[in-house]
């Protein structure tokens, strides 16, 4: 398949996918205020780090510009606000609605790169999303008492990571 530039609308859909991954992973195993903050900060830093080091396909170049360029923080914040607003419109149970919205967003992004990008772009983008999910899951220890018996990645987070991997057909 020849390389093509993704439209602004398609890029916006793909840029939102890391926020969906973050929302699913961090929501799968509540870590308390400090743990949630650690997960959020680790995810945002992970997105930046991964965007800087990810491959050089045309898609990843475009995403890197959107994720690291001027206005990236505002784009990410707007994406999270849109995600929350759409989730609440869809369902009266916010947790269920947010989960469904995030899964739908990840599925749509995966289908978009499968249909519009090269095989290399699709694989690279999907692995990028999985790496973001892993960073969010590993950001704070879960369970235990005063750190004793805590695990780096909870069962809930592992389940969500497996679910994302299935949705992305990896």
C-alpha positions as CSV (number, residue, x, y, z in Angstrom):
1,X,0.0,0.0,0.0
2,X,1.4,3.4,-0.8
3,X,2.0,6.0,1.9
4,X,-0.8,8.5,2.4
5,X,-1.2,11.5,4.6
6,X,-3.9,11.1,7.1
7,X,-6.5,13.9,7.2
8,X,-6.8,16.3,10.1
9,X,-10.0,14.5,11.3
10,X,-8.3,11.1,11.1
11,X,-5.3,12.3,13.0
12,X,-7.6,13.8,15.7
13,X,-9.2,10.4,16.0
14,X,-5.8,8.7,16.3
15,X,-4.4,11.3,18.7
16,X,-7.4,10.6,21.0
17,X,-6.6,6.9,21.2
18,X,-3.8,7.2,23.8
19,X,-6.3,9.1,26.1
20,X,-8.7,6.3,25.7
21,X,-6.1,3.7,26.6
22,X,-5.0,5.8,29.6
23,X,-8.7,6.1,30.8
24,X,-9.3,2.4,30.5
25,X,-6.1,1.3,32.3
26,X,-6.3,3.8,35.1
27,X,-10.0,3.2,35.6
28,X,-9.6,-0.6,35.8
29,X,-7.9,-0.5,39.2
30,X,-8.4,2.6,41.2
31,X,-5.2,3.6,43.0
32,X,-6.3,6.4,45.2
33,X,-5.5,10.0,44.6
34,X,-1.7,9.7,44.7
35,X,-1.7,6.5,42.5
36,X,-4.1,8.0,40.0
37,X,-1.9,11.1,39.7
38,X,1.2,8.9,39.3
39,X,-0.6,7.0,36.5
40,X,-1.7,10.2,34.8
41,X,1.7,11.7,34.9
42,X,3.4,8.5,33.8
43,X,1.0,8.2,30.9
44,X,1.5,11.7,29.7
45,X,5.3,11.4,30.0
46,X,5.1,8.0,28.4
47,X,3.3,9.4,25.4
48,X,5.9,12.1,25.0
49,X,8.8,9.6,25.4
50,X,7.3,7.0,23.1
51,X,6.3,9.7,20.5
52,X,10.0,10.9,20.4
53,X,11.4,7.4,20.0
54,X,8.8,5.6,17.9
55,X,9.5,4.7,14.3
56,X,9.6,6.9,11.2
57,X,6.5,5.9,9.3
58,X,4.6,8.8,7.8
59,X,1.8,8.2,10.3
60,X,4.1,8.3,13.3
61,X,5.7,11.4,12.0
62,X,2.3,13.1,11.8
63,X,1.4,11.8,15.3
64,X,4.7,13.0,16.7
65,X,3.9,16.5,15.4
66,X,0.5,16.5,17.0
67,X,1.6,14.9,20.3
68,X,4.7,17.0,20.8
69,X,4.0,20.1,18.9
70,X,2.6,23.4,20.0
71,X,-0.8,23.0,21.5
72,X,-0.3,19.3,22.3
73,X,-1.3,19.7,26.0
74,X,-4.5,21.6,25.0
75,X,-5.3,18.9,22.3
76,X,-4.9,16.2,25.0
77,X,-7.0,18.1,27.5
78,X,-9.7,18.7,24.9
79,X,-9.7,15.1,24.0
80,X,-10.3,14.0,27.6
81,X,-13.1,16.5,28.0
82,X,-14.8,15.4,24.7
83,X,-14.3,11.8,25.8
84,X,-16.0,12.4,29.2
85,X,-18.8,14.5,27.7
86,X,-19.6,11.8,25.0
87,X,-19.5,9.1,27.6
88,X,-22.0,10.8,29.8
89,X,-24.3,11.5,26.8
90,X,-24.4,7.8,25.9
91,X,-25.2,6.3,29.3
92,X,-26.5,7.3,32.7
93,X,-23.9,5.1,34.5
94,X,-20.7,7.2,34.0
95,X,-18.2,4.3,34.5
96,X,-20.0,2.0,32.0
97,X,-20.4,4.8,29.5
98,X,-16.7,5.9,29.8
99,X,-15.5,2.3,29.4
100,X,-17.7,1.7,26.3
101,X,-16.6,5.0,24.8
102,X,-12.9,4.3,25.4
103,X,-13.2,0.8,23.9
104,X,-15.1,2.2,20.9
105,X,-12.4,4.9,20.4
106,X,-9.6,2.4,20.5
107,X,-11.4,0.0,18.1
108,X,-12.2,2.9,15.7
109,X,-8.5,4.0,15.7
110,X,-7.3,0.4,15.1
111,X,-9.7,0.0,12.2
112,X,-8.7,3.4,10.8
113,X,-5.0,2.5,10.7
114,X,-5.8,-0.9,9.3
115,X,-7.9,0.5,6.4
116,X,-6.0,3.7,5.7
117,X,-2.4,3.1,6.7
118,X,0.3,0.7,5.6
119,X,0.8,-2.6,7.5
120,X,3.9,-1.1,9.1
121,X,2.0,2.0,10.2
122,X,-0.8,0.0,11.6
123,X,1.5,-2.3,13.6
124,X,3.6,0.6,14.9
125,X,0.6,2.6,16.0
126,X,-1.0,-0.4,17.8
127,X,2.2,-1.2,19.6
128,X,2.5,2.5,20.5
129,X,-1.0,2.2,22.2
130,X,0.0,-1.0,24.0
131,X,3.2,0.6,25.3
132,X,1.2,3.6,26.6
133,X,-1.2,1.2,28.4
134,X,1.7,-0.7,29.9
135,X,3.4,2.5,31.2
136,X,0.1,3.6,32.8
137,X,-0.4,0.2,34.4
138,X,3.2,0.2,35.8
139,X,3.0,3.7,37.2
140,X,1.9,2.9,40.7
141,X,1.8,-0.2,42.8
142,X,-1.6,-1.7,43.5
143,X,-2.9,-3.4,46.6
144,X,-1.0,-4.4,49.7
145,X,-0.6,-2.5,52.9
146,X,2.1,0.2,53.2
147,X,3.7,-1.1,50.1
148,X,3.9,-4.7,51.4
149,X,2.4,-7.2,49.1
150,X,1.6,-4.6,46.4
151,X,2.0,-5.6,42.7
152,X,3.3,-3.4,39.9
153,X,0.4,-4.3,37.6
154,X,-3.0,-5.4,39.0
155,X,-5.2,-8.1,37.7
156,X,-7.7,-5.5,36.6
157,X,-5.0,-3.7,34.6
158,X,-3.8,-6.9,33.0
159,X,-7.3,-7.8,32.0
160,X,-7.8,-4.3,30.4
161,X,-4.4,-4.6,28.6
162,X,-5.4,-8.0,27.2
163,X,-8.8,-6.6,26.1
164,X,-7.0,-3.7,24.3
165,X,-4.7,-6.2,22.6
166,X,-7.6,-8.2,21.4
167,X,-9.4,-5.1,20.1
168,X,-6.3,-4.1,18.2
169,X,-5.9,-7.6,16.9
170,X,-2.4,-8.0,18.1
